Amino acid sequence: MSQFETVIGLEVHLQLSTKTKIFCSCANQYGCPPNTNVCPVCLGLPGSLPVLNHQALLYGITAGLALNAQINPFIKFDRKNYYYPDLPKGYQISQYDYPVAKDGFLKIKSGGQEKRIGIKRAHLEEDAGKLVHDNMFGCSLVDYNRTGTPLIEIVTEPDLRSPQEAYDYLNTLKLTLQYLGVSDCDMEKGSLRCDANVSIRPIGQSALGTKTELKNMNSFRAVKMALEYEVRRHEQTITSGGKIFQETLLWNDEKAMTITMRSKEQAHDYRYFPDPDLVPFAIDQSVIEQVRKQLPELPQDKFLRFLSQYGLSEYDANMLVADRGIADFFEAAVKEYPHAKKIANWMAGPVLMELNDRKISINELKITPQGLVALIARVEEGLVSNLAGKDVLTAMLNGGKTADEIIKDKGLAQVSDDSALFEIIDEVIAQNPTVVEQIKSGKPQAAGFLVGQAMKKSGGRANPKKLNELITRRIADV
């Protein structure tokens, strides 16, 4: 067991899904040709003046309320001064001493235990541009399309005690933000980025150790791996008599190691001061309360409701709640067919498999909740087998036909007529007298062999439950 305690704090930068940028009317859109969504304001040209995007402010308040934070009634923007090629103004408009939200928390589950992670602050700011490095010509190009994209930066207290806790926190935070609809949280597009601060200290010590800052992590898995690497490095350095220096490190995913970016001596002094072009203003409490009323049911609350209202297992509830679209689809299906557990089984099995195979979301699935429950009902009433039902689902997604149309077209309806089944059963019994004797001598499980043989003779169309019942009855009469 380690003699050290790990201390981790995270900073998450989230791009907000507004139609336009935070201080100008340029489109907030990913994937456009370089430098096409720009204007004098986001390029910082002389004489241009920023105007705050009202929707970005409302999204900031929404996120703050969902994180159980206090919303500042007084809003002020500041200039964060530093030079970098992707920052055309030479400063970034951010918030320093009056963030939109502060002193919140987020409950997470990690290692089977619930834990409350403090949220120090959540502030609004504009994003920088993007450097594109061209190795062929040995140069770097700048795309300013992302400049001015609205961001909310969410900073935790140093409450996380392991890389796993950090990983679980990020997943919980991402799911919460997705439920709010304030961002798509797509890390591949850069919509969600994370930096981490990590240090260690002897167990029982209250003072924090020297921290290192980790950047350039493009997935939650990479965050976890980078933190694990740094914790091991800190422990090995200190136990061997060395010293940890405060520095900013980049994570190299290919080499699975950290690389020094800059030391403490090179750290920026951002020289924050109030932005003179953006007048400070107060937020009326009625606006905050209106946003609060519009908050959706958050994932943790939905999880608990699914357990109590539908009697689902924690596994099923977790699977459904992990995607708001899937949870909404499930509830719409239950309204049509009040058998929650059966619907959850289909959602966790065949439906989720189709989503993964097709690499699409539930909203892109070419089937309605009504269409799915119609199929489930046919399986439950024995019209088609469970196995055939999965094939019907695939056909429904490929062709857009109803379950009944596909069952009819493909001749998948199970044979449940007693007289037709007895013909098959009598033939199977006559061909397997030894198995019949085993059943008669007290081995009823042997009937499974006869059911299998009968299924083969029916071409898989016989109802296996009905077969088993009729075989038992027929042998009792022999």
C-alpha positions as CSV (number, residue, x, y, z in Angstrom):
1,M,0.0,0.0,0.0
2,S,1.3,3.5,-0.9
3,Q,2.5,5.8,1.8
4,F,1.2,8.8,-0.2
5,E,-2.2,10.3,-0.9
6,T,-2.9,11.5,-4.4
7,V,-4.5,14.9,-4.9
8,I,-6.1,15.8,-8.2
9,G,-7.9,18.9,-9.5
10,L,-9.4,19.1,-13.0
11,E,-10.2,22.0,-15.4
12,V,-12.7,21.2,-18.1
13,H,-13.2,23.6,-21.1
14,L,-16.6,23.1,-22.7
15,Q,-17.6,24.7,-26.0
16,L,-21.2,25.8,-25.8
17,S,-23.6,24.9,-28.6
18,T,-24.8,28.4,-29.4
19,K,-25.6,29.3,-33.0
20,T,-23.1,32.2,-33.0
21,K,-19.9,33.0,-31.2
22,I,-19.8,34.6,-27.8
23,F,-19.0,38.2,-28.7
24,C,-20.0,38.5,-32.4
25,S,-22.5,37.1,-35.0
26,C,-20.1,34.7,-36.7
27,A,-21.5,31.1,-37.0
28,N,-20.4,28.8,-34.2
29,Q,-19.9,25.8,-36.6
30,Y,-17.4,23.0,-36.8
31,G,-15.8,21.8,-40.0
32,C,-16.0,24.9,-42.2
33,P,-13.1,25.8,-44.5
34,P,-10.3,27.6,-42.6
35,N,-10.9,31.3,-41.8
36,T,-14.4,31.5,-43.2
37,N,-16.3,32.1,-40.0
38,V,-14.5,35.2,-39.0
39,C,-15.2,39.0,-38.7
40,P,-13.5,42.1,-37.3
41,V,-14.7,41.4,-33.8
42,C,-13.3,37.8,-33.4
43,L,-10.2,38.8,-35.3
44,G,-9.6,41.7,-32.9
45,L,-9.4,44.4,-35.6
46,P,-9.1,48.0,-34.5
47,G,-12.4,49.7,-33.8
48,S,-14.5,46.5,-33.4
49,L,-16.5,46.1,-30.2
50,P,-17.7,42.8,-28.6
51,V,-21.3,42.2,-27.6
52,L,-22.2,39.3,-25.2
53,N,-24.2,36.4,-26.7
54,H,-27.3,36.2,-24.4
55,Q,-27.7,32.5,-25.0
56,A,-24.1,31.8,-24.0
57,L,-24.9,33.5,-20.7
58,L,-28.0,31.5,-20.2
59,Y,-26.1,28.3,-20.9
60,G,-23.5,29.3,-18.3
61,I,-26.2,29.8,-15.7
62,T,-27.8,26.5,-16.7
63,A,-24.5,24.6,-16.2
64,G,-23.9,26.4,-12.9
65,L,-27.3,25.5,-11.5
66,A,-26.9,21.9,-12.5
67,L,-23.6,21.8,-10.7
68,N,-25.3,23.1,-7.5
69,A,-23.3,26.3,-7.7
70,Q,-24.1,29.9,-6.7
71,I,-24.8,32.1,-9.6
72,N,-23.1,35.5,-9.3
73,P,-25.6,38.3,-9.5
74,F,-22.9,40.6,-10.8
75,I,-21.2,39.7,-14.1
76,K,-17.9,41.1,-15.3
77,F,-15.5,40.1,-18.1
78,D,-11.7,40.5,-17.9
79,R,-8.8,40.4,-20.3
80,K,-6.4,37.6,-19.9
81,N,-3.2,38.8,-21.5
82,Y,-0.7,36.5,-23.3
83,Y,0.7,36.2,-26.7
84,Y,0.2,33.1,-29.0
85,P,-0.3,33.0,-32.8
86,D,-3.8,31.6,-32.4
87,L,-4.9,34.5,-30.3
88,P,-5.3,37.5,-32.7
89,K,-6.1,40.2,-30.1
90,G,-3.1,39.3,-27.9
91,Y,-5.6,38.7,-25.0
92,Q,-8.5,36.4,-24.3
93,I,-11.8,37.7,-22.9
94,S,-12.5,35.6,-19.8
95,Q,-13.8,36.0,-16.2
96,Y,-11.4,36.4,-13.3
97,D,-12.8,37.5,-9.9
98,Y,-16.5,37.3,-10.8
99,P,-17.2,34.0,-12.6
100,V,-20.7,33.2,-13.6
101,A,-20.9,30.4,-11.0
102,K,-18.9,29.4,-7.9
103,D,-18.9,27.0,-4.9
104,G,-20.8,24.1,-6.4
105,F,-20.5,20.3,-6.3
106,L,-21.1,17.2,-8.4
107,K,-21.9,13.8,-6.9
108,I,-20.1,10.9,-8.5
109,K,-20.0,7.2,-7.9
110,S,-16.5,5.6,-7.9
111,G,-15.5,2.2,-6.5
112,G,-19.0,1.6,-5.4
113,Q,-19.0,4.7,-3.2
114,E,-20.7,8.0,-3.7
115,K,-18.5,11.1,-3.4
116,R,-19.1,14.8,-3.6
117,I,-16.6,16.7,-5.7
118,G,-16.4,20.4,-5.1
119,I,-16.7,22.8,-8.0
120,K,-14.6,25.9,-7.3
121,R,-15.8,28.0,-10.2
122,A,-17.4,27.9,-13.6
123,H,-16.6,30.9,-15.8
124,L,-17.4,32.0,-19.4
125,E,-14.7,32.9,-21.9
126,E,-13.9,32.9,-25.6
127,D,-11.9,30.1,-27.3
128,A,-8.7,30.7,-29.2
129,G,-8.0,29.7,-32.8
130,K,-6.3,26.5,-33.9
131,L,-2.8,25.9,-35.2
132,V,-2.4,23.4,-38.0
133,H,1.2,22.1,-38.3
134,D,2.3,21.3,-41.8
135,N,5.2,18.9,-41.6
136,M,5.7,18.7,-45.3
137,F,6.5,22.4,-45.7
138,G,7.8,22.9,-42.2
139,C,5.4,25.6,-41.1
140,S,2.3,26.2,-39.0
141,L,-0.9,27.6,-40.3
142,V,-3.6,29.4,-38.2
143,D,-7.3,28.8,-38.5
144,Y,-9.3,31.5,-36.7
145,N,-12.7,29.8,-37.2
146,R,-12.7,28.6,-33.6
147,T,-11.7,32.1,-32.2
148,G,-14.5,33.5,-30.2
149,T,-16.4,30.2,-29.7
150,P,-18.1,30.4,-26.3
151,L,-16.5,28.3,-23.6
152,I,-17.4,27.5,-20.0
153,E,-14.4,26.4,-17.9
154,I,-15.4,24.2,-14.9
155,V,-12.7,24.0,-12.2
156,T,-12.9,21.5,-9.4
157,E,-11.5,21.7,-5.9
158,P,-8.6,19.4,-5.3
159,D,-11.0,16.7,-4.1
160,L,-10.1,13.8,-6.4
161,R,-8.0,11.1,-4.8
162,S,-7.2,8.8,-7.7
163,P,-7.0,8.7,-11.5
164,Q,-10.1,6.4,-11.4
165,E,-12.0,9.1,-9.5
166,A,-11.0,11.7,-12.0
167,Y,-12.2,9.4,-14.8
168,D,-15.5,8.8,-13.1
169,Y,-16.0,12.5,-12.4
170,L,-15.4,13.4,-16.1
171,N,-17.9,10.8,-17.3
172,T,-20.5,12.0,-14.8
173,L,-19.8,15.7,-15.7
174,K,-20.0,14.9,-19.5
175,L,-23.3,13.1,-19.1
176,T,-24.8,15.9,-16.9
177,L,-23.8,18.5,-19.5
178,Q,-25.2,16.4,-22.4
179,Y,-28.6,16.2,-20.5
180,L,-28.6,20.0,-20.2
181,G,-28.1,20.3,-24.0
182,V,-25.6,23.1,-23.6
183,S,-22.9,21.3,-25.6
184,D,-22.4,18.2,-27.8
185,C,-19.3,17.3,-25.5
186,D,-17.6,15.8,-28.6
187,M,-13.9,15.5,-27.6
188,E,-12.9,14.6,-31.2
189,K,-14.2,18.0,-32.4
190,G,-12.5,19.7,-29.4
191,S,-15.9,20.6,-27.8
192,L,-14.6,19.2,-24.5
193,R,-11.0,19.5,-23.3
194,C,-9.5,18.7,-20.0
195,D,-6.4,19.8,-18.0
196,A,-5.4,18.2,-14.8
197,N,-3.3,19.2,-11.7
198,V,-1.8,16.4,-9.7
199,S,0.4,16.2,-6.6
200,I,1.0,13.7,-3.8
201,R,1.5,14.1,-0.1
202,P,2.3,11.7,2.8
203,I,-0.9,10.2,4.2
204,G,-2.2,12.3,7.1
205,Q,-0.5,15.5,5.9
206,S,-2.9,18.4,5.2
207,A,-0.5,20.6,3.2
208,L,-0.5,20.0,-0.5
209,G,2.6,18.7,-2.3
210,T,4.2,20.3,-5.4
211,K,1.8,20.0,-8.3
212,T,2.3,19.4,-12.0
213,E,-0.2,20.4,-14.7
214,L,-1.1,18.0,-17.5
215,K,-2.3,19.1,-20.9
216,N,-2.9,17.7,-24.4
217,M,-5.2,14.8,-23.3
218,N,-7.7,13.9,-26.0
219,S,-9.8,11.4,-24.2
220,F,-10.9,10.5,-20.7
221,R,-8.8,7.3,-21.0
222,A,-5.8,9.5,-21.8
223,V,-6.5,11.6,-18.7
224,K,-6.6,8.5,-16.6
225,M,-3.4,7.2,-18.1
226,A,-1.5,10.5,-17.8
227,L,-2.5,10.8,-14.1
228,E,-1.5,7.3,-13.4
229,Y,1.9,8.0,-15.0
230,E,2.4,11.2,-13.1
231,V,1.4,9.6,-9.7
232,R,4.0,6.8,-10.3
233,R,6.6,9.4,-11.3
234,H,6.0,11.6,-8.3
235,E,6.2,8.6,-5.9
236,Q,9.4,7.2,-7.5
237,T,11.1,10.6,-7.5
238,I,10.2,11.4,-3.8
239,T,11.0,7.9,-2.5
240,S,14.4,8.0,-4.2
241,G,15.3,11.4,-2.6
242,G,14.5,13.6,-5.5
243,K,12.3,16.6,-5.8
244,I,9.2,17.4,-7.8
245,F,9.3,20.7,-9.7
246,Q,6.1,22.7,-10.6
247,E,5.8,22.5,-14.3
248,T,3.3,22.1,-17.2
249,L,3.5,18.8,-19.0
250,L,2.2,17.5,-22.3
251,W,0.9,13.9,-22.5
252,N,2.4,11.9,-25.4
253,D,-0.2,9.2,-26.1
254,E,2.0,7.2,-28.5
255,K,4.9,6.9,-25.9
256,A,2.5,6.8,-22.9
257,M,4.5,9.4,-21.0
258,T,4.6,13.1,-20.1
259,I,6.9,15.7,-21.7
260,T,7.9,19.0,-20.2
261,M,6.2,22.0,-21.8
262,R,7.3,24.8,-19.5
263,S,8.7,25.2,-15.9
264,K,7.3,27.3,-13.1
265,E,9.8,30.1,-14.0
266,Q,8.3,30.3,-17.4
267,A,4.7,30.3,-16.2
268,H,2.5,33.1,-17.6
269,D,1.6,36.2,-15.6
270,Y,-1.8,36.9,-17.3
271,R,-2.2,40.5,-15.9
272,Y,-6.0,40.3,-15.7
273,F,-7.8,43.6,-15.8
274,P,-11.5,44.4,-16.5
275,D,-12.4,44.5,-20.2
276,P,-13.2,48.2,-20.9
277,D,-15.4,47.2,-23.9
278,L,-17.8,45.0,-21.9
279,V,-19.8,46.9,-19.3
280,P,-20.3,44.9,-16.0
281,F,-24.0,44.2,-15.3
282,A,-26.3,42.5,-12.8
283,I,-28.4,39.4,-13.4
284,D,-31.9,39.7,-12.1
285,Q,-32.9,36.8,-9.7
286,S,-36.0,36.2,-11.8
287,V,-33.8,35.2,-14.8
288,I,-31.9,32.7,-12.6
289,E,-35.2,31.2,-11.3
290,Q,-36.6,31.0,-14.8
291,V,-33.5,29.0,-15.9
292,R,-33.8,26.8,-12.9
293,K,-37.4,25.9,-13.8
294,Q,-36.3,24.9,-17.2
295,L,-33.6,22.5,-16.0
296,P,-34.3,18.9,-17.3
297,E,-34.3,15.9,-15.1
298,L,-30.6,15.2,-14.5
299,P,-29.1,11.7,-15.0
300,Q,-28.7,10.8,-11.3
301,D,-32.3,11.7,-10.6
302,K,-33.5,9.8,-13.6
303,F,-31.4,6.8,-12.5
304,L,-33.1,6.7,-9.1
305,R,-36.6,7.2,-10.7
306,F,-36.0,4.3,-13.1
307,L,-35.2,2.0,-10.2
308,S,-38.3,3.0,-8.2
309,Q,-40.8,3.6,-11.0
310,Y,-40.0,0.7,-13.3
311,G,-38.4,-1.8,-10.9
312,L,-35.2,-2.0,-13.0
313,S,-31.9,-3.3,-11.9
314,E,-29.0,-0.9,-11.4
315,Y,-27.3,-2.3,-14.5
316,D,-30.4,-1.7,-16.7
317,A,-31.0,1.8,-15.2
318,N,-27.4,2.8,-15.7
319,M,-27.4,1.5,-19.3
320,L,-30.5,3.5,-20.2
321,V,-29.6,6.7,-18.4
322,A,-26.1,6.8,-19.9
323,D,-27.6,8.3,-23.1
324,R,-30.5,10.8,-22.8
325,G,-31.8,9.8,-26.2
326,I,-31.9,6.1,-25.2
327,A,-33.6,7.0,-21.9
328,D,-36.3,9.0,-23.7
329,F,-36.8,6.3,-26.3
330,F,-37.2,3.7,-23.5
331,E,-39.9,5.8,-21.7
332,A,-41.8,6.4,-24.9
333,A,-41.8,2.7,-25.5
334,V,-43.0,1.9,-22.0
335,K,-46.0,4.2,-22.5
336,E,-47.0,2.1,-25.5
337,Y,-46.2,-1.3,-23.9
338,P,-46.1,-1.3,-20.0
339,H,-43.5,-4.1,-19.6
340,A,-40.4,-2.1,-18.6
341,K,-38.1,-5.0,-18.0
342,K,-38.8,-6.6,-21.3
343,I,-38.2,-3.3,-23.2
344,A,-35.0,-2.7,-21.2
345,N,-33.7,-6.2,-22.2
346,W,-34.2,-5.3,-25.8
347,M,-32.7,-1.9,-25.4
348,A,-29.6,-3.4,-23.7
349,G,-29.3,-6.2,-26.1
350,P,-30.4,-6.1,-29.8
351,V,-31.0,-2.3,-30.0
352,L,-27.6,-1.3,-28.4
353,M,-25.9,-3.9,-30.6
354,E,-27.4,-2.3,-33.7
355,L,-26.4,1.2,-32.6
356,N,-22.8,0.1,-32.0
357,D,-22.6,-1.8,-35.3
358,R,-24.0,1.0,-37.3
359,K,-22.1,3.7,-35.3
360,I,-25.2,5.9,-34.9
361,S,-27.2,7.4,-32.1
362,I,-30.7,6.4,-31.1
363,N,-32.0,9.5,-32.8
364,E,-30.7,8.2,-36.1
365,L,-32.2,4.8,-35.7
366,K,-34.9,4.1,-38.4
367,I,-37.4,2.8,-35.9
368,T,-39.9,4.4,-33.5
369,P,-40.7,3.3,-30.0
370,Q,-44.0,2.2,-31.3
371,G,-42.3,0.1,-33.9
372,L,-40.0,-1.6,-31.4
373,V,-42.8,-2.5,-29.0
374,A,-44.9,-3.9,-31.8
375,L,-42.0,-6.3,-32.5
376,I,-41.5,-7.1,-28.8
377,A,-45.2,-7.9,-28.5
378,R,-45.0,-10.4,-31.4
379,V,-42.1,-12.2,-29.7
380,E,-43.9,-12.3,-26.3
381,E,-47.1,-13.7,-27.8
382,G,-45.1,-16.4,-29.5
383,L,-45.7,-15.3,-33.1
384,V,-41.9,-15.3,-33.7
385,S,-39.0,-16.7,-31.7
386,N,-36.7,-14.4,-29.8
387,L,-33.9,-15.2,-32.3
388,A,-36.0,-14.5,-35.3
389,G,-37.2,-11.3,-33.6
390,K,-33.6,-10.0,-33.7
391,D,-33.5,-10.7,-37.4
392,V,-36.8,-8.8,-37.8
393,L,-35.3,-5.8,-36.0
394,T,-32.4,-5.7,-38.4
395,A,-34.7,-5.9,-41.4
396,M,-36.9,-3.1,-39.9
397,L,-33.8,-0.9,-39.6
398,N,-32.6,-1.7,-43.1
399,G,-35.9,-1.5,-45.0
400,G,-38.3,0.6,-43.0
401,K,-41.1,-2.0,-43.0
402,T,-43.1,-2.9,-39.9
403,A,-42.5,-6.0,-37.9
404,D,-45.7,-7.7,-39.1
405,E,-44.9,-7.0,-42.8
406,I,-41.4,-8.5,-42.4
407,I,-42.7,-11.5,-40.5
408,K,-45.2,-12.2,-43.3
409,D,-42.8,-11.5,-46.2
410,K,-40.1,-13.8,-44.7
411,G,-42.4,-16.5,-43.4
412,L,-41.0,-16.2,-39.9
413,A,-44.2,-16.8,-38.0
414,Q,-43.9,-19.7,-35.5
415,V,-46.1,-22.7,-35.9
416,S,-48.2,-23.0,-32.7
417,D,-51.0,-25.1,-34.1
418,D,-51.3,-28.3,-31.9
419,S,-52.2,-30.6,-34.8
420,A,-49.3,-29.4,-37.0
421,L,-46.9,-29.7,-34.1
422,F,-48.1,-33.2,-33.1
423,E,-47.3,-34.5,-36.6
424,I,-43.7,-33.4,-36.1
425,I,-43.6,-34.6,-32.4
426,D,-44.9,-38.1,-33.3
427,E,-42.2,-38.4,-36.0
428,V,-39.4,-37.3,-33.6
429,I,-40.6,-39.7,-30.8
430,A,-40.7,-42.6,-33.2
431,Q,-37.1,-41.9,-34.3
432,N,-35.7,-41.5,-30.7
433,P,-37.1,-44.3,-28.5
434,T,-34.0,-44.3,-26.2
435,V,-34.5,-40.6,-25.4
436,V,-38.2,-41.3,-24.7
437,E,-37.3,-44.0,-22.2
438,Q,-34.8,-41.7,-20.5
439,I,-37.6,-39.1,-20.0
440,K,-40.0,-41.8,-18.7
441,S,-37.3,-43.0,-16.2
442,G,-37.1,-39.6,-14.5
443,K,-34.9,-37.5,-16.7
444,P,-37.2,-34.8,-18.0
445,Q,-34.2,-32.7,-19.1
446,A,-33.7,-35.1,-22.0
447,A,-36.8,-33.6,-23.6
448,G,-34.6,-30.7,-24.7
449,F,-33.0,-33.0,-27.3
450,L,-36.5,-33.9,-28.7
451,V,-37.4,-30.2,-28.8
452,G,-34.2,-29.5,-30.8
453,Q,-34.9,-32.2,-33.3
454,A,-38.5,-31.0,-33.7
455,M,-37.2,-27.4,-34.3
456,K,-35.0,-28.8,-37.1
457,K,-37.8,-30.6,-38.8
458,S,-40.0,-27.4,-38.6
459,G,-37.2,-25.3,-40.2
460,G,-37.0,-23.3,-36.9
461,R,-40.6,-22.1,-37.2
462,A,-42.1,-24.2,-34.4
463,N,-42.8,-22.6,-31.1
464,P,-40.2,-24.2,-28.8
465,K,-42.2,-23.5,-25.6
466,K,-45.3,-25.1,-27.2
467,L,-43.2,-28.0,-28.4
468,N,-41.8,-28.8,-25.0
469,E,-45.3,-28.7,-23.5
470,L,-46.8,-31.0,-26.2
471,I,-43.8,-33.4,-26.1
472,T,-44.3,-33.9,-22.3
473,R,-48.0,-34.4,-22.8
474,R,-47.5,-36.9,-25.7
475,I,-44.9,-39.0,-23.9
476,A,-47.1,-39.2,-20.8
477,D,-49.8,-40.7,-23.0
478,V,-47.4,-43.3,-24.6
